[in-house]
Each structure stands twice: as structure tokens, then as C-alpha cells.
């Protein structure tokens, strides 16, 4: 009985620590719903940590290629991600008319993009820290670019 | 307390510890300086009240992000002006003349179609322009009548710009062919709450202002 309890404690603690590490950067969430017959419904929830871990597994030449393509935007992305982490919940952009709405906001350190119209609904949630991690990885992959 | 209970307590504690480690990023995201200045832009359609554009950007964010953008004439937070348009006008001399001049109205134009007023007062540069327009029906109805000139304008398009002189100075501080947008934003931030642009015409209203609130009112 004691052995089982200790095993449960060890297992639980491991799960808690792993869970805390995996989710400490938050979750990247993409939801796309097409409002038509046989429309696509895509719902992706990915822990942000897996993106930075995944980038470590990408072959160096592929990462350099991606870095060279993204290079003009890396300084901008870096600054934006740094700044987003500083601000409280705020609505940065809200554009709407009778049928469409596009909203860009910061909520709890996450960049939220919502695009809603009659045909489809798109929600994207990305932790600012995840953007910064990706920029860091790309810059480290090709520092000379 | 028996052993299983202690193990259960340990398990719950470990879970709570793990959950707590998730909290700091969110808590950190909530902190922000209350003195932070925000630029707000609001465009509202007068015809369709549901059409709106709202932009709220922290000035500090704009100051840091702008230098990272290199696009066409914008580089390092400065907008390069095509010198061909400035050959005939020495903007710096004009600006210096305005800066050193006393407060007052520099330009006043009043006509049947337009009113324009450029003035300096209390450290602010004011530019007010009003375009008087007649509705088609009103114009047709007044055709051929002697009193046509006395018919009041059916609607007006108004543009009101109020810019602190310090911001104008900062904007032109980069050099002859450049506008230093970042320096102007810094000066704007230091100036406090200001209503910068107000445009009202038949189709829409546009407001640009700066204050310490993160949301537009």
C-alpha cells in the first residue's frame, strides 16, 4: 500500500513538473471554422514550448533557409514580442463593419487575432514569449544573415 | 495522519506547486506603468454606425517598434522626404520663423467654399480647415435664385489639427530631408493628454488623440 502511494506521488509529481514545463509558455491556439456546408473546422492547441523544442530538431540548413527568408522581419518581430509582454490586456486594433470584424488584442501576454465574417471565423492565440523564442532560434541559426 | 493520506497530500501539493509555476507569466503580463501614454485612432462611419476602426497603441511600443521597420521611405524611425518637393521651400527656416514668432493667427482664409486658419497659441500649432459643401438637392433648389449665395451650407467637412510645437520641432530635428517620427512620438508622449486630429465630414469622423488610457472611450 505504501509502495503504491509512493509510486502515485512520484508519478503525480512528475506529471505536474512536466505539465508545468510544457505549459509554462502558454498554449498556441488556432481555431478556424468555415460556416458553410462541408466547411472545414480546424482546432489546433499546441503548447508553445513544443514549438521552441521542435525548432531544435529542425535541420540546420532548413533553419538557415527560413531565417534568410524571415530576416527582414526578425528585428520587427523581436521588438513587437518584447513589447507585447510589457503591456496589460489591451485592444490594439478593432475594425468592424456590418458583416466583418478583425480584432488584434493583447490578453495575458498573448497576442490574440480574431477575424470573423459571415463565411468563416478565425481565432489565433500566440503567447508573446513563443514569438520571441522563434525569433531567437532563427537569429541563432543564422547570425550572419 | 496515515501514510496514504500523507501521500495524497504530497500529491496535491506537487500539483499545486506545478500549477503555481504557470502563474508568473500571466501575472507579469498584467503589470504596466500607469503613466504609459497611448495613441488612439478612431474612425466611425456616420452612415453606417456599425463601421468602426479603433487603434490603440502604446507610444513606447511605437517608439521601439518603428526603428525596426524598413519600408520604402521609412528607415530607423525616420521618414525620408523626396527632396524634389522641398527644393522650393526651406521648411526649417519656416519652422524657425513660426517658433520664434509670437502667438497669433498666421493664415486666415475665408471663402465661399473653404475656411482655413493656421495659428500658434500656448505652445500649440493649430490648423483648422473647413470645406463647405452643398447637398445636390440643396444646390439644385437654389439654382437661379438670387438668394443662392445666402443659402447656408448643407454640411461641412472639418479638419482640426492641434500639434504641440515641441512635437513639430522634434519631427523636423533629423535634417532637411527627413522627418523624425520617433523623436516626435517621444515629444508627444512627454506632452501629456492631447487631442491631435479631429476630422468630421458627411461620411465619417476621425479622431486621433493621446492619453494614458489603454482603451478608447
Contacts between the chains, C-beta under 8 A, distances in Angstrom:
chain1	res1	chain2	res2	distance
A	1	B	3	7.2
A	1	B	4	6.6
A	2	B	3	5.2
A	2	B	7	8.0
A	5	B	3	6.0
A	5	B	4	5.1
A	5	B	6	7.9
A	5	B	7	3.4
A	5	B	8	7.6
A	6	B	7	6.6
A	8	B	7	6.3
A	8	B	11	6.2
A	9	B	7	4.9
A	9	B	10	4.8
A	9	B	11	5.1
A	9	B	14	7.2
A	12	B	11	4.1
A	12	B	14	5.7
A	12	B	15	6.5
A	13	B	10	7.7
A	13	B	11	7.2
A	13	B	14	3.9
A	16	B	14	4.8
A	16	B	15	4.9
A	16	B	17	6.7
A	16	B	18	3.2
A	16	B	19	7.7
A	17	B	14	7.7
A	17	B	18	6.0
A	19	B	18	5.7
A	20	B	17	7.9
A	20	B	18	4.0
A	20	B	19	7.4
A	20	B	21	4.2
A	20	B	22	6.1
A	23	B	22	5.9
A	24	B	21	6.2
A	24	B	22	6.2
A	24	B	25	6.8
A	25	B	25	7.2
A	26	B	25	6.7
A	72	B	70	7.1
A	75	B	68	4.1
A	76	B	65	6.6
A	76	B	68	4.3
A	76	B	69	5.8
A	78	B	68	7.3
A	79	B	64	5.2
A	79	B	65	4.7
A	79	B	68	4.6
A	80	B	61	7.9
A	80	B	65	5.8
A	82	B	64	7.5
A	83	B	58	7.3
A	83	B	60	7.4
A	83	B	61	4.2
A	83	B	64	5.9
A	83	B	65	6.4
A	85	B	28	7.3
A	85	B	29	6.5
A	86	B	32	6.4
A	86	B	60	8.0
A	86	B	61	7.8
A	87	B	29	7.8
A	87	B	32	5.4
A	87	B	36	7.8
A	87	B	58	5.9
A	87	B	61	7.1
A	87	B	214	7.3
A	88	B	29	7.2
A	88	B	30	5.5
A	88	B	31	7.4
A	88	B	32	4.5
A	88	B	214	6.3
A	89	B	30	7.6
A	89	B	214	7.8
A	90	B	38	8.0
A	90	B	56	6.1
A	90	B	58	7.7
A	90	B	214	4.3
A	90	B	215	6.9
A	91	B	54	7.0
A	91	B	56	6.0
A	91	B	215	6.4
A	92	B	55	6.9
A	92	B	56	5.9
A	92	B	57	6.3
A	93	B	53	8.0
A	93	B	54	7.1
A	93	B	55	5.3
A	93	B	56	7.9
A	94	B	52	7.2
A	94	B	53	7.4
A	94	B	54	4.3
A	94	B	55	7.9
A	95	B	52	7.5
A	95	B	53	4.9
A	95	B	54	7.6
A	96	B	50	6.6
A	96	B	51	7.1
A	96	B	52	5.8
A	97	B	45	7.9
A	97	B	48	6.8
A	97	B	50	6.0
A	97	B	51	4.3
A	98	B	48	6.3
A	98	B	50	4.9
A	98	B	51	7.1
A	106	B	29	7.8
A	108	B	26	4.8
A	108	B	29	5.1
A	108	B	30	7.4
A	109	B	25	5.8
A	109	B	26	6.5
A	109	B	28	7.1
A	109	B	29	3.1
A	110	B	29	8.0
A	127	B	25	7.6
A	129	B	25	6.8
